Amino acid sequence: MIGGKAQPNVTVYSSKVNQAPDYSNLYYWAAHPWKQDPSDSVPAPIRNQYIKDSVADVFFIYPTTYTDDNFTSWNASVNDGVINDKTDKTSILYQASAFNARCRVFSPRYRQAHIKSFYIDKKTAEPYFDTAYADIDAAFQYYLAHYNEGRPIIIASHSQGTVHAARLLKNYFEGKELSKKLICAYIVGMPIPKNYFTSIPVCKDANATGCFVSWRTYKNGYVPEYIKKESYESVVVNPLTWTTDSSKAPSSLNKGGVLKNFNKIIPGVVNAKISGHILWACKPNVFGKIFIRQKNFHIGDINLFYMNIRANIQERLNTYIQNNL
């Protein structure tokens, strides 16, 4: 028994690609407060300062980890151990863990669409993304019914996860009673059109609640061709200032990124400046220059601003508590 409730089972089922997850089973959660998982990790330099707390809940939707060229289904099996292991050792460790300060982290495994779904005809790809979202929807319903108990919520996501998170916010928060429980949505790595939401505003500063932030990170001066072709304006919030101001935020405001070595925090790793529909950052200031040949910093959208995100959760949560509890 944990918290007066019976702990869910952790049965591992055989691989069936089309099998929908059973969210009463902990196996189908990549991150869950009732089991030890990589989202519980804390980088070594701040581990002594870390005090586990559970004031709020984070519902985190991870990015695409189904990228194998030799694939037989457009949707991943949630029973595929290789994909799950990859997810846990990358996104859950390096991204979901950024949200574990004062929060319980929930992240459902889902039948994610293959990476190539983003590069085929939109109409053809639609059912693959619908299948993935159906799992996210089911997981969120299960979370609300069995775990939330009226607690404030943070929605967080990256890349494909953001496609589903935006849809989730529309279906469960926009114009709904649940919006009163929204601390913030950190929906990162995919464009969010400025008119996508009608009643969930862009966060105006570091303390605002009931709002969302979003950004896509590229090397200073670089604008990909596909972004030049976008016919809409997308939201960009600078994660070093938490505003939409286009002034350059110096790297001195970067409290620290967490890159390849999870237990090393790198202060001042990049600066940040909003330019049009994207966020520009300098080449990461790290030994070996792992981004030296890259202009697209998509993989580091969260990692490059890891400590700023952790600090910002504290700020917004404090504001929410002052105003609501």
C-alpha positions, 0 to 999 in steps of 0.5 A, a space after each residue: 500500500 502506498 498513500 492508502 492505495 493498492 500499488 498497481 501490478 507490474 506485469 510485462 506482456 508479450 509484444 503485440 504492436 496493436 495492443 493498447 496500454 493498460 495504465 493500471 499496470 506500472 509497466 506502461 508508465 515510463 515515469 511514475 511516482 510509485 516506482 523508481 525510474 530515470 525521471 527520479 534522477 538528480 544531477 550530482 552537483 545539486 543532489 545534496 540540495 534536493 528535497 523530494 516534494 510532491 506539491 504538484 504533478 507533471 504529466 510529461 509526454 516524451 518525443 519520438 524514440 521510434 526511429 529504426 529504419 527497418 520498421 514494420 508498423 507505423 506505430 511503436 509497440 509499447 511492449 518493445 523493450 529496445 524502444 522503451 529502454 531508449 526512451 528511458 535512457 534519453 528522454 526520461 532521464 535527460 528531459 523528464 527529470 528536469 521537472 522532478 523538483 517539488 513535483 511527481 512525474 507521470 509519463 505514459 508509454 504510448 504507441 508513438 508514430 514512427 519518425 517518418 510519419 512527420 515526412 509523409 503526406 499529412 492525411 496519410 500520417 493522421 491515423 498514426 498520430 491519432 493512435 498515439 494520441 488515443 493512448 495519451 488521452 487514455 493515460 491522462 484520463 486514468 491519471 485524473 481518475 486515480 492519481 490527481 486528487 485535485 492537485 495542480 498540474 504541469 503539462 510538459 512535452 518535447 517534439 512528437 510529445 508536444 503534438 499530443 500535448 497541445 491536443 490534450 490541452 485543447 481537449 481537457 484544459 481550454 475553456 474547462 474547469 481543469 484550467 484552474 489547476 494548470 500551473 504551466 504547459 512547457 510544450 517544446 520543440 514543435 511550432 505552436 501557432 499563435 492562434 492555436 489556443 483561444 483561452 490558454 495564454 502565452 506566459 508573459 513572465 517567469 511567474 505567470 500561471 495557467 499559461 504555456 511556453 514553447 520554443 525551438 532552438 537553432 544555432 545563431 543566424 540559422 533558419 531552416 528552409 522548412 521554417 521559412 515556408 511556414 505560413 503562420 506565426 508560432 509562439 516563442 518564449 525565451 527560456 532564459 528570461 521567460 518572456 517573448 522579448 526579442 532582446 538577446 539573453 546573455 549566457 550568464 543567465 543560463 543557470 546550467 545545461 545538462 548534456 551528455 554527462 547527466 551528472 555534470 551541470 554546465 553554467 552559461 552553456 548557451 545564450 538565447 534570442 528570439 528571432 521570428 518563429 524560433 529561438 537562436 542560441 550560440 554554439 554550446 560552450 562545452 569541451 569537445 563541442 558536441 554541437 560543432 557541426 549542428 545548426 539544429 539544436 532540437 535534441 537540446 531544447 530542454 537539456 540546454 536550459 535544464 536548470 532554468 526550467 527547474 528554477 522556473 517550476 519553483 517560481 510558478 509553483 510558488 505563485 500558484 500556491 500564493 494565489 490558489 491554496 
